[in-house]
Amino acid sequence: MEAESWWMYRGDARPAAPEERAPWPPPPPWRSFDGEPVQPAPPDEDPPGIRHLGAGDGPVAGPDLDAAGLAVVNAAVCLRRPLLVTGPPGTGKSGLARRISRELGLGPVLSWWITSRTTVREGLYEQDAVGRICAGAAGRTEVGAGEFIRLGPLGTALLAYERPRVLLVEGLDRSDVALVDELHGVLDQGGFAVPELRGTASATVGTADEHGPGAEVVRGRVRCLQFPVVVITAEDESSLSPAFVGECLTLRLSGPPSPERLAASWLPSDAVERGERAALAVLEGMEPGQVPTAGALRDAMWLGVIRDRAGGQRPEGEYPGQAALDALWRRGRGGRSE
């Protein structure tokens, strides 16, 4: 498959060196933002002992996209529109965000997990009100206004970076309607206000990059310079408002990554061939209509590697670690087997 000349994302998950990265494409006039001050770029690599979703030097698991799928991803990047990725568990929805960030050199992915009780405010920022009261009671006059403010993953993604961050919104279909509507408004504006900092000319606040530098916020306003690459995952879009879905570009995934890609992405080089054979054995043992998740295939690959290294033989008609994997799948589905 030959990549189009305008594509930023090629789908190979191989990061280009900083000097080889293409200039970021200009936004449409209606999606141009003027946020300031410009924040320091996030590190390409994490500190020793710390691993974020977008870090590392090896291959990255994710969906195998055809030309149509790659075109959708690149259109979302160029148009500054959220990318809504739908499909059953294990199809590589979350891995796509990591691959985009890795290939385009956009730093660690900012991941925001959604539940039925999540609010937009939690994604934007949080305030340590107790710490602020204690500091005041102790007479700590040297404390800065932003010391007790920490931006969440959504708030951090909307800072004014010269190159955008990747924001992964996990499981938006688990939220309520109010959150989707509020998120729509925040993304449309490209920023938000921190009322606690409105009377402060400049304040340094914490960010979702736990081991990165703080961010400067001027007069309580956060606004992006480059709209973030927003990847939103959901099993399907039926529970989301039509207005929100209409603002996104939708990519529908139907199956897990190929065994070859999974083995190359997750296993040591000396175990790739064994792992690929194990994954293929699992696929052969599936009933018609069954679609194993990427996690199930990954577990099967590793059990197959362990069995081979121990000199074990696979009984006829059984896939690697069948009893163990069956027990895991039943437990994961509340006692029901696949």
C-alpha positions as CSV (number, residue, x, y, z in Angstrom):
1,M,0.0,0.0,0.0
2,E,1.5,3.3,-1.1
3,A,1.0,6.3,1.3
4,E,-0.6,9.5,0.0
5,S,1.7,12.5,-0.2
6,W,-0.4,14.5,2.3
7,W,-0.5,11.9,5.0
8,M,1.2,12.7,8.3
9,Y,0.5,9.2,9.7
10,R,1.7,6.2,7.7
11,G,0.7,3.5,10.1
12,D,4.1,1.8,10.6
13,A,4.6,3.1,14.2
14,R,8.2,3.9,13.4
15,P,9.2,7.3,14.8
16,A,11.0,9.6,12.5
17,A,14.0,11.4,13.9
18,P,13.3,15.0,15.0
19,E,15.1,16.4,11.9
20,E,13.0,14.2,9.6
21,R,9.6,15.2,11.0
22,A,7.4,17.0,8.5
23,P,6.1,20.5,9.4
24,W,2.8,20.3,11.1
25,P,0.0,21.0,8.6
26,P,-1.7,24.4,8.9
27,P,-5.2,24.3,10.4
28,P,-8.4,25.2,8.6
29,P,-9.2,28.9,9.3
30,W,-12.2,27.9,11.4
31,R,-10.0,25.6,13.6
32,S,-7.2,28.0,14.2
33,F,-6.3,28.9,17.8
34,D,-4.1,31.5,19.4
35,G,-3.3,30.1,22.8
36,E,-0.3,31.4,24.8
37,P,2.2,31.2,26.4
38,V,3.9,28.5,24.4
39,Q,4.7,25.6,26.7
40,P,7.9,23.5,26.5
41,A,7.7,20.4,24.3
42,P,7.1,17.2,26.2
43,P,10.1,14.8,26.2
44,D,10.3,12.1,23.5
45,E,11.3,9.6,26.2
46,D,10.3,9.2,29.8
47,P,12.6,9.3,32.8
48,P,14.2,6.0,33.9
49,G,11.7,3.7,35.5
50,I,8.7,5.6,34.1
51,R,6.7,4.3,31.1
52,H,3.8,6.2,29.6
53,L,1.5,5.0,26.9
54,G,3.5,6.6,24.1
55,A,7.0,5.8,25.3
56,G,9.5,3.1,24.3
57,D,11.6,2.1,21.4
58,G,10.0,-1.2,20.2
59,P,7.0,-1.7,17.9
60,V,3.6,-0.6,19.1
61,A,0.5,-2.8,19.0
62,G,-2.4,-1.3,17.1
63,P,-4.9,-2.0,14.3
64,D,-3.8,-2.9,10.8
65,L,-5.5,-0.1,8.8
66,D,-6.1,-0.2,5.1
67,A,-5.8,2.9,2.9
68,A,-9.3,4.0,3.8
69,G,-8.6,3.8,7.5
70,L,-5.4,5.7,7.2
71,A,-7.1,8.4,5.2
72,V,-9.7,8.8,8.0
73,V,-6.9,9.2,10.6
74,N,-5.0,11.7,8.5
75,A,-8.2,13.7,7.8
76,A,-8.9,14.0,11.5
77,V,-5.3,15.2,12.1
78,C,-5.4,17.8,9.3
79,L,-8.9,19.0,10.0
80,R,-8.4,19.2,13.8
81,R,-11.4,17.1,14.4
82,P,-11.7,14.3,17.1
83,L,-11.2,10.8,15.8
84,L,-14.0,8.5,17.1
85,V,-12.7,4.9,17.0
86,T,-15.4,2.2,17.6
87,G,-15.3,-1.6,17.8
88,P,-15.4,-4.5,20.2
89,P,-12.7,-4.9,22.9
90,G,-9.3,-6.0,21.7
91,T,-9.5,-4.5,18.2
92,G,-6.7,-2.0,18.9
93,K,-8.6,1.2,19.5
94,S,-6.4,2.4,22.3
95,G,-3.2,1.2,20.6
96,L,-4.0,3.5,17.6
97,A,-3.5,6.6,19.8
98,R,-0.1,5.3,20.9
99,R,0.9,4.5,17.4
100,I,0.0,8.0,16.2
101,S,1.9,9.7,19.0
102,R,4.9,7.5,18.5
103,E,5.1,7.8,14.8
104,L,4.6,11.6,14.8
105,G,6.8,12.3,17.8
106,L,4.1,13.9,19.9
107,G,5.3,12.7,23.3
108,P,3.6,10.5,25.9
109,V,-0.1,10.0,25.3
110,L,-2.4,11.7,27.7
111,S,-5.0,9.1,28.7
112,W,-8.4,9.9,30.2
113,W,-10.5,6.9,31.4
114,I,-14.2,7.5,31.4
115,T,-16.8,6.0,33.8
116,S,-20.4,6.7,34.4
117,R,-19.5,9.2,37.1
118,T,-16.7,11.0,35.3
119,T,-17.1,14.8,34.9
120,V,-15.5,17.1,32.4
121,R,-14.1,19.2,35.3
122,E,-12.0,16.1,36.4
123,G,-10.5,15.9,32.9
124,L,-9.7,19.7,32.9
125,Y,-8.2,20.3,36.4
126,E,-8.4,19.6,40.0
127,Q,-7.7,21.8,43.1
128,D,-6.2,20.6,46.3
129,A,-8.6,22.8,48.5
130,V,-7.5,21.2,51.7
131,G,-3.8,21.8,51.0
132,R,-4.6,25.5,50.2
133,I,-6.5,26.0,53.4
134,C,-3.7,24.4,55.4
135,A,-1.1,26.6,53.8
136,G,-3.1,29.7,54.5
137,A,-3.6,28.6,58.2
138,A,0.1,28.1,58.5
139,G,0.8,31.5,57.1
140,R,2.8,30.3,54.1
141,T,2.8,33.5,52.1
142,E,5.4,32.2,49.6
143,V,2.9,29.7,48.1
144,G,2.1,30.5,44.5
145,A,-1.5,30.7,43.3
146,G,-1.1,27.7,41.1
147,E,0.6,25.3,43.5
148,F,-2.6,23.6,44.4
149,I,-4.0,23.4,40.8
150,R,-3.2,20.3,38.6
151,L,-4.4,20.0,35.1
152,G,-6.0,16.7,34.1
153,P,-5.3,14.9,30.8
154,L,-7.9,17.0,28.9
155,G,-6.6,20.2,30.4
156,T,-3.0,19.3,29.7
157,A,-3.8,18.5,26.0
158,L,-5.3,22.0,25.6
159,L,-2.1,23.8,26.6
160,A,-0.4,25.9,24.0
161,Y,2.2,23.5,22.5
162,E,4.0,24.1,19.2
163,R,3.2,20.5,18.2
164,P,0.0,19.0,19.5
165,R,-0.4,16.4,22.2
166,V,-2.3,13.1,21.7
167,L,-5.3,12.8,24.0
168,L,-6.9,9.3,24.4
169,V,-10.4,9.4,25.7
170,E,-11.2,5.8,26.8
171,G,-14.7,4.5,26.7
172,L,-16.8,7.7,26.1
173,D,-19.9,5.5,25.6
174,R,-19.8,4.8,29.4
175,S,-20.4,8.5,30.2
176,D,-23.7,10.3,30.6
177,V,-25.1,12.8,28.0
178,A,-24.1,15.8,30.0
179,L,-20.4,14.9,29.8
180,V,-20.5,14.4,26.1
181,D,-22.2,17.8,25.6
182,E,-19.7,19.6,27.9
183,L,-16.8,17.9,26.2
184,H,-18.2,19.0,22.8
185,G,-18.2,22.6,24.0
186,V,-14.6,22.5,25.4
187,L,-13.2,21.0,22.2
188,D,-15.1,23.5,20.1
189,Q,-13.6,26.4,22.1
190,G,-10.1,24.8,22.2
191,G,-9.7,25.9,25.8
192,F,-11.3,26.6,29.2
193,A,-11.1,28.9,32.2
194,V,-9.7,28.1,35.7
195,P,-11.8,30.5,37.8
196,E,-9.5,30.0,40.8
197,L,-6.7,31.7,38.8
198,R,-8.6,34.6,37.1
199,G,-7.2,37.2,39.4
200,T,-3.6,36.0,38.9
201,A,-1.4,37.5,36.1
202,S,0.6,34.3,35.8
203,A,0.7,31.0,37.7
204,T,2.6,27.7,37.4
205,V,0.3,24.7,37.7
206,G,0.9,20.9,37.7
207,T,0.0,18.9,34.6
208,A,-1.0,15.3,33.8
209,D,2.7,14.7,32.8
210,E,3.5,13.6,36.4
211,H,7.3,13.8,35.9
212,G,7.3,16.7,33.5
213,P,7.6,20.4,34.1
214,G,4.7,22.6,35.3
215,A,2.8,24.8,32.9
216,E,2.3,28.5,32.9
217,V,-1.3,29.8,32.9
218,V,-2.0,33.4,32.3
219,R,-5.0,35.0,33.9
220,G,-6.7,31.7,34.5
221,R,-7.1,30.9,30.8
222,V,-5.9,27.7,29.1
223,R,-6.2,27.7,25.3
224,C,-4.4,25.5,22.7
225,L,-2.1,26.7,19.9
226,Q,-2.3,23.4,18.0
227,F,-5.5,21.5,18.5
228,P,-4.7,18.2,20.1
229,V,-5.0,14.9,18.3
230,V,-8.0,13.6,20.1
231,V,-8.7,9.8,19.9
232,I,-12.0,8.8,21.4
233,T,-12.8,5.1,21.9
234,A,-16.2,3.5,22.2
235,E,-17.7,0.1,21.5
236,D,-20.3,1.8,19.3
237,E,-21.5,5.4,18.8
238,S,-25.3,4.7,19.4
239,S,-25.2,6.1,22.9
240,L,-23.5,9.3,21.9
241,S,-25.3,12.4,20.8
242,P,-25.7,12.7,17.0
243,A,-24.4,16.3,17.2
244,F,-21.1,15.1,18.9
245,V,-20.7,12.2,16.5
246,G,-21.2,14.6,13.6
247,E,-18.2,16.6,14.8
248,C,-15.9,13.6,14.8
249,L,-14.4,11.5,12.0
250,T,-15.4,7.9,12.7
251,L,-13.2,4.8,12.2
252,R,-14.8,1.4,12.8
253,L,-12.6,-1.5,13.7
254,S,-13.9,-5.1,13.6
255,G,-11.1,-7.5,14.5
256,P,-7.9,-7.7,16.5
257,P,-4.5,-7.0,15.0
258,S,-2.9,-9.8,13.0
259,P,-1.0,-12.5,14.9
260,E,2.2,-11.4,13.1
261,R,1.8,-7.8,14.3
262,L,0.9,-8.8,17.8
263,A,3.9,-11.1,18.1
264,A,6.3,-8.5,16.8
265,S,4.8,-5.8,19.0
266,W,4.8,-7.7,22.4
267,L,7.3,-10.5,22.4
268,P,11.1,-10.6,22.6
269,S,12.7,-11.2,19.2
270,D,13.6,-14.8,20.0
271,A,10.0,-15.6,20.8
272,V,8.2,-14.0,17.9
273,E,7.9,-17.1,15.8
274,R,6.7,-19.3,18.7
275,G,4.2,-16.6,19.7
276,E,2.8,-16.3,16.2
277,R,2.3,-20.1,16.0
278,A,0.5,-20.0,19.3
279,A,-1.8,-17.2,18.2
280,L,-2.7,-19.0,15.0
281,A,-3.5,-22.1,17.0
282,V,-5.9,-20.1,19.1
283,L,-7.6,-18.8,16.0
284,E,-7.9,-22.3,14.6
285,G,-9.6,-23.5,17.8
286,M,-12.2,-20.7,17.8
287,E,-15.8,-21.6,17.1
288,P,-17.4,-20.0,14.0
289,G,-18.3,-16.3,14.8
290,Q,-16.0,-16.0,17.8
291,V,-13.5,-13.1,17.7
292,P,-10.8,-13.3,20.4
293,T,-9.5,-10.0,21.8
294,A,-6.0,-8.8,21.4
295,G,-5.4,-9.5,25.1
296,A,-6.5,-13.1,24.8
297,L,-4.2,-13.7,21.8
298,R,-1.4,-12.0,23.6
299,D,-1.9,-14.3,26.7
300,A,-2.1,-17.3,24.4
301,M,1.2,-16.3,22.7
302,W,3.0,-16.1,26.0
303,L,1.7,-19.4,27.3
304,G,2.7,-21.0,24.0
305,V,6.2,-19.6,24.4
306,I,6.5,-20.8,28.0
307,R,5.2,-24.3,26.9
308,D,7.7,-24.5,24.0
309,R,10.6,-23.4,26.2
310,A,9.7,-26.1,28.7
311,G,9.6,-28.7,26.0
312,G,5.9,-29.3,26.3
313,Q,3.8,-30.6,23.4
314,R,0.4,-29.3,22.4
315,P,-2.2,-32.1,22.6
316,E,-4.1,-32.7,19.3
317,G,-7.0,-30.3,19.0
318,E,-6.0,-28.0,21.9
319,Y,-4.6,-24.5,21.6
320,P,-1.8,-23.3,23.9
321,G,-2.8,-23.1,27.5
322,Q,-6.5,-23.8,26.6
323,A,-7.6,-24.7,30.2
324,A,-5.9,-21.6,31.7
325,L,-7.3,-19.3,29.0
326,D,-10.8,-20.7,29.2
327,A,-10.8,-20.0,32.9
328,L,-9.6,-16.5,32.4
329,W,-12.3,-15.8,29.8
330,R,-15.0,-17.2,32.0
331,R,-13.9,-15.1,34.9
332,G,-13.7,-12.0,32.8
333,R,-17.3,-12.6,31.7
334,G,-18.7,-13.2,35.1
335,G,-18.6,-17.0,34.8
336,R,-19.8,-17.3,31.3
337,S,-17.5,-19.0,28.7
338,E,-17.1,-17.7,25.2
